[in-house]
Amino acid sequence: MCDPTQVYYQHLREGELWLQYCPDCRRYIFFPRSHCPICWGQRWEWRQSRGKGQVYSYSVIRVSTRADEQVPYIYALITLDEGVRMASRVVDCDLQSATVDMRVEMVPASLDGQIMPLFRPISAQGLE
Ligand SMILES: [Zn+2]
């Protein structure tokens, strides 16, 4: 199983977030792909993410175009501590409590039949 996307989702199903890392650029890579997007190298390796980061920006989605989608929810851009940014949702969080720069941690969850890395607030800084 060497398809990077399949490896990524296999780790997620096991509750872990793994990222590709390019040792030449010393950067993490997201989303999964066959080449480093900076140097086009293929020497990348897998490294486990701590699954923690902070909200870069967010929006509260209140209207859905789909009948089977629960609204409202918090759609957010998350910057992981490893430096990559991903679009996701913040769950277990009051809409009024969401803030930019809020610390969050990854929680794998099923979304539209696919396991996805969602995020929840880290309530106390001491717990990190
Ligand atoms: Zn690279």
Boltz pocket constraint, residues with backbone or C-beta under 6 A from the ligand:
constraints:
  - pocket:
      binder: B
      contacts: [[A, 22], [A, 23], [A, 24], [A, 25], [A, 26], [A, 36], [A, 37], [A, 38], [A, 39], [A, 40], [A, 41]]
      max_distance: 6.0
